[in-house]
Structures are given as C-alpha cells and as structure tokens.
Amino acid sequence: MGTSATIGLVVAGLLVVLVIAIFNRLVVLRNRVANAWAQIDVQLKRRTDLVPNLVETVKAYAKHERETFEKVTEARAALVKAGSVGEQARANNMLTDALKSVFAVAEAYPELKANQNFLMLQEELSGIENKIAYARQFYNDTVLALNQATEVFPSNIVAALFGIRPREYFEVQGAEREPVRVKF
C-alpha cells in the first residue's frame, strides 16, 4: 500500500470519526430538548391540576363571577388538548390571563384573601409559576444549542443527512408577557 493510499484511509477514518462525533452531539442535544420539554409539560400538568381547586375555592365566595370561571375552564381545557410547543405556549398564555382574572376577583373578597385554603393554593401556584419560568428558560437554552448545532458548519451537513431539524422556542405573546400578579 502506498503512502497516498494510507493518507487517504487515515483522512477517511478521521472523517467517519468526525461525523460520528457530530451525530452523537446532535443526538444528545435533541434528547436534552425532549427532556426539557418534558419538564415544562410536568409543571404545566401540575398547574392544570391545581387550577380546579383554586377555582372552586374562589367560586365559594364569588358565585356571580361565572364568566371568569368559564375562561379559566376553557383555558385549562385548551392547555390539556394542546399538542405542539406553539399550541401549548398559546394555551399557557390563555390560562395565565384567566388566572389574572381570578386573582382580580379574589381582591374584591377580603374574607377569601384570608381563607387558609386559598392562601395555600396561591402559594403553590406561585411556586409552580416559578418552576414553569425556569423550565421555559432551560428549554429555550437547550433549543438554542440544538438550533445552533443544526445551522453551523460542519454539523449542519450531518444534521441534514440524519434529518435533525431545529426546534421551536417556547415563547409568550404580547400582553401575556406581563407577570402573573399573585398578591398575599
């Protein structure tokens, strides 16, 4: 075997090792994105499970606020049915807006604001909101890493070869950028 053939085999071997290393990195990033999304999903599920208890507690004090409770119920149902990242982001934003209305109603009822169950639910919701915010940030950071890897050379070639595509960020829209107001 000649020197040029040996060099050719070494270069080919290095290219194969490079493609394998890039592919493995892309797979790790893709799996991190899936895991990050699962963490958001867990927190959103905890939130949707908490909402009916919160609504029932507020309903006991504010029976005539039917429209507010219907909005919360609709938003919760939309979040449960949402499939894609975009759909879940929109449904999550609807639920956030609806919860703002619930807390606005609660402000009008001092005896509700002093109710121990309501205070516990408020505190739990506040904790869940913080966890959702962290999970969104982690998800978006992980999506950024994957998206960059699928766009820069030479990993963009490997990503295209193996069908690894950029992912969608979890974004909030317009008025939903306002924080949930939880007053104690």
N, CA, C and O of each residue as an XYZ file, in Angstrom:
736
protein
N       0.843     -1.164      0.000
C       0.000      0.000      0.000
C       0.893      1.232      0.000
O       1.867      1.315      0.748
N       0.536      2.195     -0.862
C       1.350      3.390     -0.993
C       1.039      4.419      0.074
O       0.065      4.315      0.819
N       1.902      5.411      0.115
C       1.748      6.492      1.092
C       0.455      7.257      0.876
O      -0.219      7.621      1.839
N       0.102      7.506     -0.379
C      -1.131      8.254     -0.653
C      -2.370      7.447     -0.262
O      -3.356      8.022      0.199
N      -2.332      6.151     -0.436
C      -3.460      5.309     -0.032
C      -3.597      5.309      1.486
O      -4.712      5.346      2.006
N      -2.496      5.268      2.187
C      -2.520      5.297      3.654
C      -3.070      6.630      4.144
O      -3.894      6.673      5.058
N      -2.609      7.713      3.532
C      -3.109      9.045      3.898
C      -4.607      9.130      3.612
O      -5.366      9.686      4.406
N      -5.027      8.577      2.476
C      -6.445      8.574      2.123
C      -7.274      7.812      3.131
O      -8.355      8.270      3.505
N      -6.798      6.655      3.586
C      -7.514      5.874      4.588
C      -7.572      6.606      5.935
O      -8.592      6.574      6.623
N      -6.485      7.252      6.296
C      -6.455      7.998      7.560
C      -7.448      9.162      7.498
O      -8.202      9.389      8.445
N      -7.447      9.899      6.384
C      -8.374     11.025      6.219
C      -9.825     10.518      6.244
O     -10.682     11.115      6.897
N     -10.095      9.421      5.535
C     -11.450      8.851      5.521
C     -11.853      8.415      6.922
O     -12.985      8.641      7.348
N     -10.925      7.791      7.633
C     -11.202      7.358      9.001
C     -11.496      8.545      9.910
O     -12.407      8.488     10.736
N     -10.729      9.615      9.761
C     -10.954     10.816     10.560
C     -12.304     11.449     10.242
O     -12.996     11.935     11.137
N     -12.675     11.441      8.960
C     -13.985     11.969      8.576
C     -15.118     11.154      9.191
O     -16.104     11.715      9.667
N     -14.977      9.854      9.181
C     -16.000      8.990      9.786
C     -16.105      9.274     11.283
O     -17.207      9.383     11.821
N     -14.959      9.394     11.955
C     -14.955      9.690     13.390
C     -15.592     11.058     13.638
O     -16.357     11.213     14.590
N     -15.293     12.045     12.804
C     -15.875     13.379     12.939
C     -17.391     13.338     12.768
O     -18.118     13.945     13.554
N     -17.872     12.631     11.752
C     -19.314     12.524     11.521
C     -19.992     11.835     12.710
O     -21.063     12.254     13.150
N     -19.368     10.787     13.219
C     -19.934     10.081     14.376
C     -19.985     11.008     15.594
O     -20.991     11.046     16.303
N     -18.910     11.749     15.834
C     -18.878     12.662     16.981
C     -19.936     13.751     16.843
O     -20.622     14.078     17.812
N     -20.069     14.310     15.652
C     -21.079     15.353     15.431
C     -22.478     14.779     15.579
O     -23.335     15.398     16.210
N     -22.721     13.611     15.009
C     -24.028     12.985     15.123
C     -24.375     12.731     16.591
O     -25.486     13.022     17.032
N     -23.423     12.190     17.335
C     -23.679     11.913     18.754
C     -23.988     13.198     19.516
O     -24.862     13.203     20.383
N     -23.290     14.280     19.211
C     -23.567     15.564     19.872
C     -24.979     16.041     19.531
O     -25.698     16.526     20.404
N     -25.374     15.906     18.274
C     -26.720     16.313     17.864
C     -27.791     15.473     18.559
O     -28.830     15.996     18.960
N     -27.540     14.196     18.698
C     -28.496     13.317     19.385
C     -28.617     13.714     20.855
O     -29.722     13.757     21.396
N     -27.489     14.003     21.502
C     -27.518     14.445     22.900
C     -28.331     15.727     23.018
O     -29.161     15.846     23.920
N     -28.109     16.684     22.130
C     -28.846     17.945     22.163
C     -30.341     17.717     21.916
O     -31.189     18.300     22.592
N     -30.646     16.869     20.948
C     -32.057     16.572     20.659
C     -32.737     15.943     21.878
O     -33.879     16.274     22.198
N     -32.035     15.042     22.548
C     -32.591     14.399     23.745
C     -32.732     15.392     24.897
O     -33.685     15.311     25.672
N     -31.793     16.322     25.012
C     -31.909     17.355     26.045
C     -33.130     18.236     25.795
O     -33.828     18.622     26.734
N     -33.383     18.553     24.527
C     -34.572     19.343     24.195
C     -35.830     18.572     24.580
O     -36.753     19.137     25.166
N     -35.865     17.298     24.255
C     -37.040     16.473     24.606
C     -37.213     16.412     26.123
O     -38.335     16.512     26.619
N     -36.127     16.251     26.857
C     -36.197     16.221     28.314
C     -36.653     17.568     28.864
O     -37.485     17.616     29.771
N     -36.122     18.655     28.330
C     -36.513     19.991     28.788
C     -38.000     20.221     28.539
O     -38.695     20.799     29.374
N     -38.482     19.762     27.381
C     -39.912     19.913     27.099
C     -40.741     19.086     28.072
O     -41.794     19.530     28.531
N     -40.275     17.899     28.384
C     -40.999     17.050     29.333
C     -41.082     17.730     30.701
O     -42.089     17.595     31.395
N     -40.039     18.454     31.093
C     -40.066     19.163     32.373
C     -41.101     20.285     32.362
O     -41.801     20.498     33.352
N     -41.198     21.001     31.245
C     -42.239     22.032     31.116
C     -43.602     21.369     31.206
O     -44.497     21.855     31.899
N     -43.753     20.268     30.508
C     -45.030     19.558     30.483
C     -45.450     19.123     31.888
O     -46.625     19.215     32.243
N     -44.499     18.656     32.679
C     -44.794     18.244     34.055
C     -45.312     19.431     34.866
O     -46.298     19.308     35.593
N     -44.647     20.574     34.740
C     -45.067     21.750     35.503
C     -46.418     22.270     35.031
O     -47.244     22.689     35.841
N     -46.643     22.242     33.717
C     -47.945     22.683     33.203
C     -49.050     21.746     33.689
O     -50.158     22.194     33.987
N     -48.756     20.462     33.769
C     -49.736     19.491     34.285
C     -50.037     19.774     35.748
O     -51.196     19.749     36.160
N     -49.003     20.042     36.535
C     -49.216     20.371     37.953
C     -50.095     21.611     38.067
O     -50.976     21.690     38.922
N     -49.840     22.566     37.195
C     -50.614     23.805     37.222
C     -52.070     23.540     36.855
O     -52.979     24.028     37.526
N     -52.296     22.764     35.786
C     -53.677     22.491     35.377
C     -54.406     21.664     36.430
O     -55.624     21.781     36.567
N     -53.681     20.828     37.177
C     -54.306     20.066     38.258
C     -54.675     20.964     39.434
O     -55.657     20.705     40.129
N     -53.903     22.004     39.657
C     -54.147     22.918     40.773
C     -55.300     23.878     40.487
O     -56.026     24.264     41.403
N     -55.472     24.264     39.228
C     -56.451     25.286     38.859
C     -57.877     24.949     39.315
O     -58.532     25.829     39.874
N     -58.392     23.744     39.114
C     -59.768     23.472     39.566
C     -59.961     23.698     41.071
O     -61.005     24.195     41.494
N     -58.960     23.334     41.875
C     -59.063     23.569     43.312
C     -59.113     25.056     43.622
O     -59.889     25.497     44.470
N     -58.296     25.812     42.943
C     -58.278     27.257     43.136
C     -59.618     27.867     42.732
O     -60.178     28.692     43.454
N     -60.123     27.456     41.577
C     -61.399     27.987     41.082
C     -62.535     27.641     42.041
O     -63.371     28.496     42.335
N     -62.578     26.410     42.533
C     -63.641     26.013     43.453
C     -63.590     26.823     44.746
O     -64.631     27.186     45.294
N     -62.404     27.100     45.225
C     -62.263     27.904     46.442
C     -62.783     29.316     46.208
O     -63.498     29.867     47.044
N     -62.423     29.897     45.073
C     -62.876     31.253     44.768
C     -64.377     31.262     44.486
O     -65.073     32.197     44.880
N     -64.879     30.237     43.812
C     -66.315     30.154     43.488
C     -67.182     30.204     44.744
O     -68.264     30.791     44.743
N     -66.701     29.591     45.794
C     -67.477     29.566     47.033
C     -67.749     30.979     47.547
O     -68.756     31.214     48.216
N     -66.871     31.901     47.242
C     -67.033     33.281     47.700
C     -67.633     34.191     46.638
O     -68.312     35.163     46.969
N     -67.393     33.891     45.383
C     -67.789     34.801     44.303
C     -68.631     34.069     43.272
O     -68.213     33.910     42.125
N     -69.799     33.629     43.670
C     -70.648     32.805     42.811
C     -71.098     33.512     41.546
O     -71.352     32.846     40.542
N     -71.207     34.831     41.554
C     -71.717     35.563     40.393
C     -70.638     35.858     39.341
O     -70.940     36.493     38.331
N     -69.423     35.427     39.542
C     -68.326     35.687     38.603
C     -68.195     34.540     37.590
O     -67.089     34.063     37.334
N     -69.302     34.106     37.023
C     -69.341     32.944     36.144
C     -68.425     33.081     34.923
O     -67.735     32.128     34.562
N     -68.413     34.234     34.299
C     -67.607     34.432     33.080
C     -66.116     34.207     33.350
O     -65.412     33.610     32.536
N     -65.655     34.683     34.480
C     -64.253     34.495     34.853
C     -63.927     33.016     34.971
O     -62.900     32.563     34.467
N     -64.789     32.268     35.628
C     -64.538     30.841     35.828
C     -64.624     30.054     34.514
O     -63.896     29.081     34.318
N     -65.515     30.482     33.625
C     -65.608     29.827     32.315
C     -64.329     30.033     31.522
O     -63.864     29.110     30.854
N     -63.755     31.225     31.584
C     -62.494     31.497     30.873
C     -61.378     30.594     31.406
O     -60.588     30.050     30.635
N     -61.325     30.444     32.715
C     -60.302     29.582     33.310
C     -60.500     28.144     32.854
O     -59.539     27.467     32.488
N     -61.740     27.678     32.875
C     -62.036     26.304     32.467
C     -61.681     26.083     30.995
O     -61.092     25.060     30.645
N     -62.036     27.036     30.136
C     -61.706     26.924     28.708
C     -60.195     26.921     28.486
O     -59.677     26.129     27.700
N     -59.499     27.809     29.182
C     -58.048     27.894     29.020
C     -57.368     26.618     29.504
O     -56.419     26.139     28.884
N     -57.854     26.077     30.604
C     -57.289     24.829     31.128
C     -57.513     23.687     30.144
O     -56.612     22.882     29.904
N     -58.710     23.619     29.575
C     -59.012     22.578     28.593
C     -58.126     22.721     27.355
O     -57.651     21.725     26.810
N     -57.907     23.958     26.915
C     -57.045     24.190     25.753
C     -55.618     23.740     26.041
O     -54.953     23.189     25.163
N     -55.143     23.968     27.257
C     -53.791     23.554     27.615
C     -53.674     22.037     27.651
O     -52.663     21.480     27.223
N     -54.693     21.374     28.153
C     -54.668     19.912     28.215
C     -54.662     19.314     26.806
O     -54.008     18.298     26.570
N     -55.396     19.944     25.857
C     -55.501     19.422     24.490
C     -54.322     19.805     23.597
O     -54.100     19.161     22.572
N     -53.569     20.830     23.960
C     -52.507     21.349     23.096
C     -51.459     20.278     22.807
O     -51.095     19.486     23.677
N     -50.988     20.276     21.567
C     -50.011     19.272     21.173
C     -48.623     19.830     20.956
O     -47.668     19.379     21.588
N     -48.497     20.805     20.070
C     -47.180     21.330     19.721
C     -46.711     22.351     20.749
O     -47.475     22.782     21.612
N     -45.458     22.724     20.641
C     -44.889     23.734     21.532
C     -45.656     25.041     21.387
O     -45.994     25.675     22.387
N     -45.932     25.449     20.155
C     -46.665     26.687     19.916
C     -48.064     26.658     20.500
O     -48.505     27.630     21.114
N     -48.771     25.539     20.311
C     -50.126     25.401     20.857
C     -50.088     25.456     22.385
O     -50.929     26.104     23.008
N     -49.116     24.780     22.979
C     -49.029     24.801     24.439
C     -48.659     26.185     24.943
O     -49.150     26.609     25.989
N     -47.808     26.896     24.225
C     -47.451     28.258     24.630
C     -48.686     29.160     24.589
O     -48.924     29.928     25.521
N     -49.467     29.070     23.516
C     -50.681     29.896     23.408
C     -51.699     29.536     24.503
O     -52.286     30.422     25.126
N     -51.899     28.245     24.729
C     -52.847     27.816     25.762
C     -52.357     28.227     27.149
O     -53.152     28.638     27.994
N     -51.067     28.117     27.380
C     -50.488     28.543     28.649
C     -50.717     30.037     28.859
O     -51.019     30.469     29.971
N     -50.578     30.815     27.807
C     -50.805     32.257     27.906
C     -52.271     32.565     28.198
O     -52.573     33.488     28.954
N     -53.181     31.796     27.602
C     -54.611     31.969     27.891
C     -54.895     31.685     29.372
O     -55.629     32.421     30.031
N     -54.301     30.613     29.871
C     -54.516     30.250     31.267
C     -53.936     31.308     32.202
O     -54.541     31.631     33.224
N     -52.786     31.840     31.863
C     -52.181     32.908     32.674
C     -53.108     34.107     32.744
O     -53.324     34.666     33.819
N     -53.659     34.508     31.597
C     -54.600     35.633     31.586
C     -55.839     35.335     32.417
O     -56.311     36.192     33.164
N     -56.365     34.123     32.288
C     -57.566     33.750     33.034
C     -57.280     33.751     34.540
O     -58.126     34.170     35.329
N     -56.108     33.291     34.936
C     -55.756     33.283     36.354
C     -55.607     34.705     36.894
O     -55.916     34.969     38.056
N     -55.134     35.613     36.049
C     -55.068     37.023     36.464
C     -56.469     37.513     36.842
O     -56.636     38.241     37.821
N     -57.471     37.109     36.058
C     -58.851     37.500     36.344
C     -59.335     36.902     37.656
O     -60.041     37.564     38.418
N     -58.961     35.653     37.925
C     -59.361     35.010     39.178
C     -58.777     35.773     40.361
O     -59.470     36.019     41.348
N     -57.516     36.143     40.263
C     -56.899     36.870     41.370
C     -57.457     38.279     41.501
O     -57.496     38.832     42.600
N     -57.891     38.867     40.385
C     -58.550     40.177     40.457
C     -59.880     40.046     41.196
O     -60.229     40.906     42.004
N     -60.625     38.968     40.922
C     -61.881     38.711     41.633
C     -61.589     38.505     43.116
O     -62.307     39.028     43.968
N     -60.552     37.756     43.426
C     -60.208     37.474     44.818
C     -59.908     38.753     45.599
O     -60.176     38.832     46.798
N     -59.357     39.745     44.920
C     -59.051     41.013     45.588
C     -60.311     41.672     46.148
O     -60.246     42.387     47.148
N     -61.445     41.433     45.513
C     -62.695     42.060     45.936
C     -63.329     41.368     47.141
O     -64.331     41.853     47.667
N     -62.772     40.259     47.581
C     -63.352     39.493     48.677
C     -62.318     39.316     49.795
O     -61.547     38.357     49.776
N     -62.298     40.225     50.758
C     -61.303     40.146     51.835
C     -61.348     38.831     52.614
O     -60.310     38.314     53.028
N     -62.556     38.292     52.812
C     -62.645     37.031     53.549
C     -62.021     35.875     52.770
O     -61.512     34.926     53.365
N     -62.063     35.956     51.427
C     -61.413     34.939     50.595
C     -59.898     35.070     50.707
O     -59.188     34.072     50.830
N     -59.414     36.299     50.663
C     -57.977     36.522     50.751
C     -57.410     36.020     52.070
O     -56.217     35.730     52.161
N     -58.246     35.916     53.088
C     -57.797     35.437     54.395
C     -58.017     33.927     54.555
O     -57.566     33.343     55.540
N     -58.698     33.294     53.607
C     -59.005     31.865     53.687
C     -57.719     31.046     53.555
O     -56.945     31.239     52.618
N     -57.501     30.138     54.495
C     -56.263     29.357     54.525
C     -56.080     28.503     53.267
O     -54.973     28.416     52.737
N     -57.158     27.874     52.785
C     -57.053     27.062     51.561
C     -56.638     27.918     50.378
O     -55.782     27.529     49.584
N     -57.256     29.090     50.270
C     -56.920     29.979     49.160
C     -55.462     30.412     49.251
O     -54.755     30.432     48.243
N     -55.011     30.759     50.452
C     -53.619     31.185     50.623
C     -52.645     30.073     50.258
O     -51.616     30.331     49.634
N     -52.961     28.836     50.643
C     -52.106     27.706     50.294
C     -52.080     27.482     48.786
O     -51.022     27.228     48.210
N     -53.252     27.576     48.144
C     -53.313     27.397     46.698
C     -52.540     28.500     45.980
O     -51.844     28.239     44.999
N     -52.666     29.734     46.474
C     -51.918     30.842     45.889
C     -50.421     30.601     45.990
O     -49.679     30.811     45.030
N     -49.988     30.157     47.157
C     -48.560     29.907     47.366
C     -48.063     28.779     46.463
O     -46.984     28.873     45.878
N     -48.847     27.727     46.356
C     -48.456     26.608     45.491
C     -48.405     27.045     44.034
O     -47.488     26.672     43.303
N     -49.391     27.837     43.608
C     -49.410     28.332     42.238
C     -48.201     29.219     41.972
O     -47.602     29.145     40.899
N     -47.845     30.043     42.922
C     -46.678     30.903     42.774
C     -45.419     30.058     42.582
O     -44.590     30.367     41.727
N     -45.275     29.004     43.366
C     -44.130     28.110     43.220
C     -44.109     27.423     41.864
O     -43.052     27.285     41.247
N     -45.271     26.995     41.403
C     -45.360     26.338     40.093
C     -45.003     27.331     38.990
O     -44.299     26.981     38.043
N     -45.485     28.565     39.109
C     -45.165     29.589     38.105
C     -43.653     29.796     38.013
O     -43.114     29.947     36.917
N     -42.972     29.802     39.150
C     -41.513     29.944     39.147
C     -40.844     28.758     38.473
O     -39.886     28.923     37.717
N     -41.349     27.566     38.748
C     -40.781     26.366     38.127
C     -41.031     26.362     36.621
O     -40.169     25.944     35.848
N     -42.210     26.826     36.205
C     -42.508     26.914     34.771
C     -41.554     27.898     34.103
O     -41.034     27.627     33.020
N     -41.327     29.028     34.742
C     -40.414     30.030     34.178
C     -39.008     29.449     34.028
O     -38.364     29.641     32.997
N     -38.535     28.746     35.043
C     -37.214     28.131     34.956
C     -37.186     27.057     33.858
O     -36.239     26.988     33.075
N     -38.223     26.230     33.810
C     -38.270     25.160     32.809
C     -38.312     25.738     31.394
O     -37.684     25.192     30.487
N     -39.047     26.838     31.197
C     -39.069     27.504     29.888
C     -37.680     27.993     29.507
O     -37.229     27.806     28.377
N     -37.008     28.622     30.467
C     -35.674     29.140     30.192
C     -34.727     28.007     29.826
O     -33.974     28.112     28.858
N     -34.762     26.925     30.597
C     -33.893     25.786     30.316
C     -34.212     25.186     28.944
O     -33.309     24.858     28.175
N     -35.500     25.048     28.650
C     -35.915     24.512     27.352
C     -35.394     25.400     26.222
O     -34.793     24.907     25.268
N     -35.624     26.700     26.330
C     -35.190     27.614     25.270
C     -33.669     27.637     25.128
O     -33.162     27.735     24.011
N     -32.938     27.549     26.231
C     -31.473     27.471     26.156
C     -31.031     26.202     25.435
O     -30.096     26.224     24.635
N     -31.708     25.103     25.725
C     -31.374     23.828     25.091
C     -31.737     23.853     23.610
O     -30.989     23.338     22.779
N     -32.880     24.449     23.275
C     -33.273     24.598     21.869
C     -32.252     25.452     21.133
O     -31.903     25.161     19.989
N     -31.772     26.510     21.789
C     -30.754     27.366     21.178
C     -29.514     26.555     20.827
O     -28.984     26.683     19.723
N     -29.047     25.727     21.745
C     -27.860     24.902     21.487
C     -28.096     23.953     20.317
O     -27.235     23.812     19.449
N     -29.259     23.302     20.289
C     -29.565     22.391     19.179
C     -29.673     23.154     17.867
O     -29.101     22.741     16.858
N     -30.403     24.266     17.877
C     -30.592     25.030     16.653
C     -29.261     25.554     16.109
O     -29.038     25.548     14.899
N     -28.393     26.000     16.992
C     -27.078     26.459     16.537
C     -26.296     25.304     15.921
O     -25.653     25.467     14.884
N     -26.352     24.153     16.554
C     -25.620     22.993     16.040
C     -26.159     22.548     14.678
O     -25.403     22.031     13.855
N     -27.454     22.743     14.432
C     -28.005     22.333     13.132
C     -27.754     23.384     12.049
O     -28.018     23.138     10.872
N     -27.242     24.559     12.447
C     -27.022     25.627     11.471
C     -25.556     25.894     11.158
O     -25.263     26.481     10.116
N     -24.620     25.485     12.019
C     -23.209     25.790     11.789
C     -22.517     24.637     11.072
O     -22.888     23.471     11.212
N     -21.517     25.001     10.314
C     -20.726     24.028      9.559
C     -19.724     23.374     10.489
O     -19.153     24.084     11.317
N     -19.477     22.132     10.422
C     -19.968     21.101      9.522
C     -21.169     20.321     10.076
O     -21.698     19.432      9.409
N     -21.593     20.661     11.304
C     -22.678     19.873     11.893
C     -23.992     20.058     11.149
O     -24.871     19.200     11.239
N     -24.149     21.171     10.407
C     -25.384     21.342      9.630
C     -25.504     20.269      8.552
O     -26.609     19.846      8.214
N     -24.384     19.837      8.021
C     -24.397     18.781      6.997
C     -24.843     17.457      7.620
O     -25.676     16.743      7.061
N     -24.276     17.144      8.780
C     -24.632     15.898      9.467
C     -26.105     15.945      9.900
O     -26.826     14.954      9.780
N     -26.539     17.099     10.400
C     -27.943     17.239     10.814
C     -28.870     17.023      9.626
O     -29.880     16.330      9.749
N     -28.542     17.600      8.487
C     -29.372     17.426      7.296
C     -29.374     15.961      6.839
O     -30.412     15.434      6.437
N     -28.227     15.318      6.901
C     -28.134     13.909      6.491
C     -29.025     13.004      7.340
O     -29.615     12.048      6.836
N     -29.113     13.316      8.630
C     -29.858     12.457      9.542
C     -31.225     13.024      9.925
O     -31.889     12.491     10.814
N     -31.642     14.085      9.269
C     -32.983     14.639      9.486
C     -33.182     15.302     10.839
O     -34.301     15.334     11.351
N     -32.126     15.828     11.420
C     -32.251     16.523     12.706
C     -32.528     17.985     12.398
O     -31.699     18.676     11.805
N     -33.694     18.444     12.806
C     -34.176     19.791     12.459
C     -34.156     20.718     13.669
O     -34.192     20.259     14.811
N     -34.098     22.023     13.416
C     -34.220     22.990     14.516
C     -35.585     22.845     15.190
O     -36.546     22.385     14.573
N     -35.659     23.236     16.447
C     -36.896     23.160     17.221
C     -37.465     24.548     17.461
O     -36.788     25.562     17.292
N     -38.722     24.561     17.858
C     -39.445     25.798     18.110
C     -39.233     26.238     19.561
O     -39.252     25.418     20.479
N     -39.031     27.536     19.752
C     -38.891     28.076     21.102
C     -40.259     28.153     21.782
O     -41.292     28.224     21.116
N     -40.249     28.139     23.102
C     -41.470     28.334     23.889
C     -41.538     29.827     24.167
O     -40.818     30.347     25.019
N     -42.415     30.512     23.433
C     -42.490     31.963     23.526
C     -43.857     32.412     24.001
O     -44.864     31.736     23.793
N     -43.867     33.566     24.640
C     -45.119     34.193     25.039
C     -45.377     35.360     24.101
O     -44.447     35.923     23.523
N     -46.626     35.714     23.958
C     -47.031     36.745     23.019
C     -47.513     37.991     23.751
O     -48.054     37.887     24.852
N     -47.329     39.146     23.168
C     -47.869     40.437     23.586
C     -48.185     40.618     25.050
O     -47.286     40.636     25.891
N     -49.476     40.755     25.360
C     -49.931     41.054     26.717
C     -49.610     39.930     27.692
O     -49.553     40.160     28.900
N     -49.400     38.730     27.189
C     -49.098     37.609     28.071
C     -47.707     37.734     28.683
O     -47.352     36.959     29.571
N     -46.925     38.689     28.225
C     -45.589     38.889     28.779
C     -45.635     39.476     30.185
O     -44.630     39.490     30.895
N     -46.802     39.956     30.577
C     -46.962     40.505     31.926
C     -46.895     39.359     32.931
O     -47.427     38.280     32.671
N     -46.246     39.580     34.076
C     -46.191     38.510     35.082
C     -47.550     38.297     35.731
O     -48.374     39.210     35.794
N     -47.772     37.078     36.214
C     -48.998     36.782     36.944
C     -48.920     37.530     38.260
O     -47.933     37.423     38.986
N     -49.958     38.283     38.563
C     -49.994     39.036     39.804
C     -50.630     38.180     40.892
O     -51.836     37.931     40.876
N     -49.831     37.747     41.811
C     -50.323     36.992     42.943
C     -50.043     37.834     44.176
O     -48.888     38.038     44.549
N     -51.112     38.324     44.812
C     -50.946     39.191     45.971
C     -51.353     38.427     47.221
O     -52.368     37.731     47.248
N     -50.540     38.576     48.244
C     -50.813     37.891     49.506
C     -51.312     38.889     50.531
O     -51.601     38.515     51.667
